[in-house]
Amino acid sequence: MPYRLLNGVMFNVAWLGIVMSQSALIAPAVATLLLISHFALMGEGYRELRFIAGFTLVGICIDQLLFRVGVFTIAGSIAGPPLWITCLWPALGTTFMHAFAGLNGKPLLAAAVGGVGGAASYIAGTRLTQVSFAADISGPMILALLWAVIFPIALAIANKKIPEFHDH
């Protein structure tokens, strides 16, 4: 199985395991297993690890904002995002140099994929968990716009060729 396809399958399996578990114990274990498997099979080393870490930190801030301003609610109340949602960010981070690398350099297509795919992922997540949109129409629209911007930027950053510097 080509690595890009394998990467996509691994991400989707991890996404489903994290979302279905909604567990502060199982979700981090699934994310950790994905990261270990990813780097053992196809990881791009320190450069990719730095990207995933940075992407995860940005994602945590985005989720904090979305929950705090009320785009999402848990059982009808404004709250911070649960830990298991945080585990989705490093999982998604593994895809930018692999499964989605073919979209790099195609910002309009990447924006469309990001907007539709990002919103669809959150919609699916709200159907499977206690997290819900505060507003059924504007919530997905906000996410579609947000991901139409985030996705091509993340692709460009992940796939930017940076020369390696070595100490001599």
Helices and strands as residue ranges (DSSP letters): H 3-21, H 26-41, H 46-68, E 72-74, H 83-86, H 88-93, G 101-103, H 107-128, E 131-133, H 138-158
